[in-house]
Amino acid sequence: MLRPHWPLPPGVKLAFTDREGGVSEPPYDGLNLGLHVGDDAGRVELNRRELVAALALPCEPLWLEQVHGTEVYLAVDGNQVVEDDDILDVGTCGNKPPVADASYTNRSGTVCAVMTADCLPVLFASADGQEVAAAHAGWRGLCEGVLEQTLACFSVPPAQIHAYLGPAIGPNAFEVGAEVRTAFLAKDPGAHVCFHASVEGKFLADLFSLAKRRLMHAGVVQCFSTDICTFSHPNDYFSYRRDGVTGRMASLIWRD
């Protein structure tokens, strides 16, 4: 587990898993936490139990069915009026994993989590430690505003929210088409600095820098990042771009 020594609000805990440990066999070895990638379900459940025990989690993480969108799932106390179409009320999802790419809670003992294998995980916490959230930021969700949608769930302004960026595919490995660059520049013309020409018609994209720009423009001033490239560390991290069939890591945040 990666548990960076970043300043955390009171009572807040976070962690990023890697592929070490667990019982999954190749190509999912070892701590694969994704049930949707073709791994044996029994082994994944054992891995998830190992995760809960290793981190002394207060409960099973709130797993999501991620679809590279911008919807945020709310796990909140009491009745919360939700008007935005991209924010799902806690009572609407039944017993299945919520279809969303982020989750938010103001409850103690609820663990927000996202799974990744190259996409950027972004964890959030209010400065007073009362609210936390986790977002899955692949390029599509990042471009369309999943980070901004997550920030909108908090009762405090972005200047009072800390953001933590976990391991993701790095700027020397994430090659994209011109349409990806065009999509980001349509939202933020200054994002051109996050793209560098590769082979003809292709660009290398810096997900970390793109996310930091979006957070800065939203008003977040406390932003911390691992800047670890999943693609470049095959012994430590799963990478969909590198391996195709592979496991998934988790990024988790919760409050006492």
Secondary structure, DSSP 8 states (H G I E B T S, - for coil): -B-------TTEEEEE--SSSSS--TTS-S----TTSSS-HHHHHHHHHHHHHHHT-SS--B--B--SS--EEEE-SS------TTEE-GGGSTTS--B-SEEEE-STT--EEEEESSSEEEEEEETTSS-EEEEEE-HHHHHHTHHHHHHTTSSS-GGGEEEEE--B--TTT-EEEHHHHHHHHHH-GGGGGGEEE-STTEEEE-HHHHHHHHHHHHT--EEEE---BSTT-TTT---HHHHSS---EEEEEEE-
